[in-house]
Amino acid sequence: MSRLLLFNKPFGVLSQFTDRGTADSPRATLSDHINIPGVYPAGRLDRDSEGLLLLTDDGRLQARISHPKFKAPKTYLVQVEGEPDDAALAALRRGVTLKDGPTRPAQAERIAPPDLWPRDPPVRYRKSVPDSWLRLTITEGRNRQVRRMTAHVGYPTLRLVRWSVGDWTLDGIAPGTWQEAKSTQS
């Protein structure tokens, strides 16, 4: 039976087990949090993003989770600079054209600030610039896609937390900790 770990990746942690950076300034990696041989990330989450990262020892499951052809929905809680208007949300819902081509339509909605753990370091607060939160669900996983999409419609991302992939969620998983999935989905 294959293993599937649900990991709440903290801000600043690389989505890999080793760091090929300099020895002078080592960066945090998955090996600082997970000591289980044979599991590998199914997809990636940028160093400056937080939230759900799935790890498995099953190559087919890894491909099913991460490959765009399977269109696994990924939901993000996104703190943006400014207060997106209906036109910006409509553009995200239609799909926007980025430098690497058009995105698939996304589910996008304004939400109340979610009850999340504090980020370390905190997001810089600016008294003169409001911020707000969106829930954005995409079925792709291009490099820095959510950040590029919100910037494209005029609302740069300040904080990005992946909340779910398919039916798997972060619910009950503290930052820097993981739990084994009860069962694998097909």
C-alpha positions in Angstrom: 0.0 0.0 0.0 1.3 3.4 -0.9 2.0 6.2 1.6 0.6 9.7 1.3 1.7 12.4 3.7 -0.1 15.8 4.0 2.5 18.4 5.1 1.8 22.0 6.1 4.9 23.6 4.6 5.9 26.7 6.4 7.0 29.9 4.7 10.7 29.8 3.8 11.0 26.0 3.4 12.1 24.5 0.1 9.9 21.8 -1.5 12.8 19.4 -1.7 14.9 17.3 0.8 18.3 18.9 0.0 19.5 22.4 -0.8 22.0 22.9 -3.5 22.5 26.5 -2.3 25.6 27.7 -0.5 27.0 26.3 2.7 27.3 29.8 4.1 23.5 30.2 4.3 21.7 26.9 4.4 18.0 27.1 3.7 15.3 25.0 5.4 14.2 21.9 3.4 11.6 19.1 3.8 14.3 17.1 5.6 14.0 19.6 8.5 10.4 18.4 9.1 10.0 14.9 7.5 12.2 11.9 8.2 10.5 9.2 6.2 12.6 7.5 3.5 11.2 7.0 0.0 8.6 9.8 -0.1 8.8 12.6 -2.6 6.7 15.7 -3.2 3.8 15.5 -5.6 4.1 18.9 -7.1 5.9 21.9 -5.7 5.1 24.9 -3.5 7.4 27.9 -3.8 9.7 28.8 -0.9 7.7 32.0 -0.2 4.4 30.1 -0.2 2.8 28.1 2.6 0.4 25.3 3.0 -0.4 21.8 1.8 2.3 19.8 0.1 1.6 16.2 -0.6 4.4 13.6 -0.5 4.1 10.0 -1.6 6.2 6.9 -2.3 3.9 5.9 -5.3 5.1 7.3 -8.7 1.7 6.8 -10.3 -0.1 8.6 -7.5 2.5 11.4 -7.6 1.8 11.8 -11.4 -2.0 11.8 -10.8 -1.7 14.5 -8.2 0.8 16.8 -10.0 0.4 16.4 -13.7 -1.8 19.1 -15.3 -3.6 16.6 -17.6 -5.4 15.2 -14.5 -6.7 18.7 -13.6 -6.6 18.2 -9.8 -8.1 21.3 -8.3 -5.8 23.2 -6.0 -7.4 25.8 -3.6 -5.4 28.7 -2.3 -6.1 31.4 0.3 -4.6 34.5 -1.1 -3.9 37.8 0.7 -3.6 40.5 -2.0 -2.7 44.1 -1.9 -5.8 46.2 -2.5 -9.5 45.2 -2.8 -10.3 43.3 -6.0 -13.3 44.5 -7.8 -15.9 42.4 -9.7 -14.0 43.0 -13.0 -10.8 41.5 -11.6 -12.6 38.5 -10.2 -14.5 38.0 -13.5 -11.1 38.1 -15.4 -9.7 35.4 -13.0 -12.9 33.3 -13.6 -12.5 33.5 -17.4 -8.8 32.9 -17.3 -6.1 35.4 -18.0 -3.3 35.5 -20.5 0.1 35.3 -19.0 3.5 35.4 -20.7 3.4 31.6 -21.0 -0.1 31.6 -22.4 -3.7 31.6 -21.2 -4.7 30.1 -17.9 -7.7 27.8 -17.5 -10.7 29.5 -15.8 -10.3 29.7 -12.0 -12.9 29.8 -9.3 -12.3 33.1 -7.5 -14.2 34.8 -4.7 -13.5 37.4 -2.0 -13.5 35.9 1.5 -13.2 37.2 5.1 -9.7 37.0 6.5 -9.2 33.3 7.3 -8.2 32.1 10.8 -4.6 31.1 9.9 -1.5 30.8 12.0 0.8 33.9 12.1 3.4 33.9 9.3 7.0 34.1 10.2 8.1 36.7 9.1 4.8 38.6 9.1 3.5 40.2 6.0 4.5 43.8 5.9 1.6 46.0 7.0 1.0 49.2 5.2 -1.5 51.6 6.8 -2.1 53.4 3.5 -2.7 50.3 1.4 -5.6 48.0 2.2 -5.4 44.3 1.7 -8.0 41.6 1.3 -8.3 37.8 0.9 -9.4 35.7 -2.0 -10.1 32.0 -2.3 -8.8 30.9 -5.7 -9.1 27.4 -7.2 -7.0 26.4 -10.2 -6.6 23.2 -12.1 -3.1 23.9 -13.4 0.2 24.3 -11.6 2.5 26.6 -13.6 5.4 28.2 -11.9 4.2 31.0 -9.5 0.8 30.9 -11.3 -1.4 32.3 -8.6 1.0 35.2 -7.9 1.2 36.0 -11.6 -2.6 35.8 -12.0 -3.4 38.2 -9.2 -0.7 40.6 -10.3 -2.0 40.4 -13.9 -5.4 41.7 -12.7 -3.8 44.4 -10.6 -3.7 42.9 -7.1 -0.2 41.6 -6.1 -0.1 38.6 -3.7 1.2 39.3 -0.2 0.6 35.9 1.3 -0.2 32.6 -0.4 -1.5 29.5 1.4 -2.4 26.3 -0.5 -5.4 25.0 1.5 -6.3 21.9 -0.5 -5.4 19.6 -3.4 -8.4 17.5 -4.6 -10.2 16.4 -1.4 -7.0 16.6 0.8 -6.9 19.7 3.0 -4.8 21.3 5.7 -7.6 21.1 8.2 -6.0 20.3 11.6 -2.4 20.2 10.4 -0.2 22.8 12.1 2.6 24.5 10.2 5.8 22.3 10.0 3.9 19.1 10.8 2.4 16.3 8.7 -0.1 13.5 9.0 -0.6 10.4 6.9 -3.7 10.4 4.7 -6.3 7.9 5.9 -6.5 6.4 2.4 -5.4 7.3 -1.1 -7.8 8.7 -3.6 -8.1 7.4 -7.2 
